[in-house]
Amino acid sequence: MQTSFTNRKQVLEQKEMNIWERMYLPAIVKGMAITISHFFRKPATIRYPEQKRTVSEAYRGLHILKRDDVGAERCTACGLCALACPAEAITMEAAERKPGEENLYREEKYASKYEINMLRCIFCGFCEEACPKAAIFLEEDFAVANYSRDTFIYGKDKLVEKPKHGTKAFDVVKVGRERELN
């Protein structure tokens, strides 16, 4: 028996359609049944600002720079997160800690400028894995929308988590803001 290898279509015999099939009534009834069945299912949409969709534990959302138990920033400006970022979305500048800033920063060196370009970020999580101080995390928050491209470059003002009440860093930040207001 000889087998031929070809990519041509095989001609199939088509059976003769009856009158109901020619009027496409079975197809119309099937389509209506599918449409009606969707009325009784759970809706796929939610009322977004009031309700938030639950995300999995492995979800990687917006970045946050964490603080330690005392309230000091964990980031020591080692630059490993910027090196690990395949999209080159992270830029930072290191600075030396000044006298009186012991409560704000953990080590002598800290990130004076830390920016993430959210338009370049691919949310891979490599920065989180590369950080030896567990300073950067990707949270479950996912609402990233704005009208201007400039607002998608997140600085330390948007990235660093707010100090908790009762920590030394909270008191330092509070005193600094009071001085700015006076």
N, C-alpha and C positions, 0 to 999 in steps of 0.2 A: 504494500500500500504506500502510495506516494503522498507525502504531506507537503503542502506548499506554504511557505511563509510569506505573508503579504500583509500590508496594512490597509488594504482596501476594505470597504464595507461589504458585508454580505447582504445580498438582497433577500429580504424576508417576505414571506407571503403574508399579505394582510387579509384578514377575514372581512367579510362583508358586514357593514354596520346595519343594525335594524333602525327603525324609524325613531325610537327614543334616543338612541345613541347619536343619530344624525342631528337631533335637535339639542344635543348636549345637556339634556335634563339630568342624567346621573352626575355629571360633573358639577352642575349648578347646585344640586341638592347636597353633594359632598362639601362644596365650598360654604354653603349656608350653615351646614352642621358644624363645621369648624369654627365659623364666626360666632355662632350662638354658644358654642362650648366655651369660648373665651369670656363670655359674660359671667360665668360662674366660677372662674378661676381667680386666684389672688392677683391683684393688679401688679404690673411690673414697675410702675412709677410710684414715687413717694412725694409727699409735700416737703421739698428739700429744706428750706431754712428751719422749719419747725422740727422735722424728723431727719435724723442722720442715718445713713445706711451703715450697717455693721460691717466691719472689715476683718479679714483674717489676721491671725497673729503674725504672719510672715509679711504683711503689707508694709511697704516703705513709703512714707509720706514726707511731710516737710521736716526740715532739719531743726535741731535745737541744740544749743551749747549748754551743757549741764553745769550745775554748781555742786560743791561738796556739802557735807553736813553743816559746816560752819557758815556756808554761804559764799565762799570764795570760788572764783571761776576755776574749773579744772584744766582748761586748755593752757598748755605751756609753750605754744608756738613752735612745736618741734617740726611741723611741716609735713609729717607723714601722710596726713589726710590729703593734702594738696598733691603730693607725689602719687598717691594711689588713685586719684580721680582720673578716669580715662577721658572724660570730657573736658578736663582742665577748667572746671567751673569754680574752683576754690582758689582765692588769693589771700595772702596774709602778710603782715609785717610784724616782726618781733620787736619788742622794746624791753628795757630793763625796768624793774619795779622801783619806784621812788620811795623814799622814807615816808612812812605814814600810810602806805597802801598795802600793808601786810594782810589786812582783813579782806581786801578785794581780790587778791591773786595768790595762788597757792605757792608758786615758785618765784625765783628771781626774774625769770624771763616770762613774758606773757604776750599775747597777741594784741597789739595796739590797734591793728586794723585786720578785720576778718570779714571777708565778703564771699558770698556764694551767688553766682549768676544762675538764677533758677531757670532761665531760658536755655542754658547749656546743660544743666544737670539732667542726667538720665535716671536718677534715683536707683542706682545700682547697689548702694550700701557699702561700697568699698572703703569710703572714708570712715564709716562706723567701725569696720573690721580692723582698719589700720591704726586707729587711735590707741596708744598704749595707756592713756589715762582715763579712758571711757568718758571723754568729754563731749563727743558729738553723737547724737542719736537721731534716727529717723522716726518721727512720731506717726500717729494715725491720722493726723489732720491732713485734709486733702483739698481745701478750698483755696486754690491759687488762681485768681482772676483779677484783672485790672485793665485799665485803659491805656496806660503808658508803659513802654518798655523799660524806662529807667527805674520804675518801682519794683521790677523783678530782680534787681541786684540787692540782695538782703545783706545788711550790715549787722554789726553786733547789737544794734538797737532792736532788731527784729529776731535775732537768733538766740541771744543769751536769755536763759530762763530768769524770770523775775525772782529776786531774793525773797525768801520766806520770812514771815514775821518772827521776831525773836532772834534772828541771826545777826552776827556782827556786821556782815555786809549790808543787811537791810538798814541798820542804823547809820552806817556811813553814807549810803545812797540817800537816805532820808535827810540827813544833815546837809549833804551837798545840794539837794534840791531846795531846801529852805534857804541856803545861802544865795542860790540863784534868784529866788523870788524876792529877797530883800535888796 
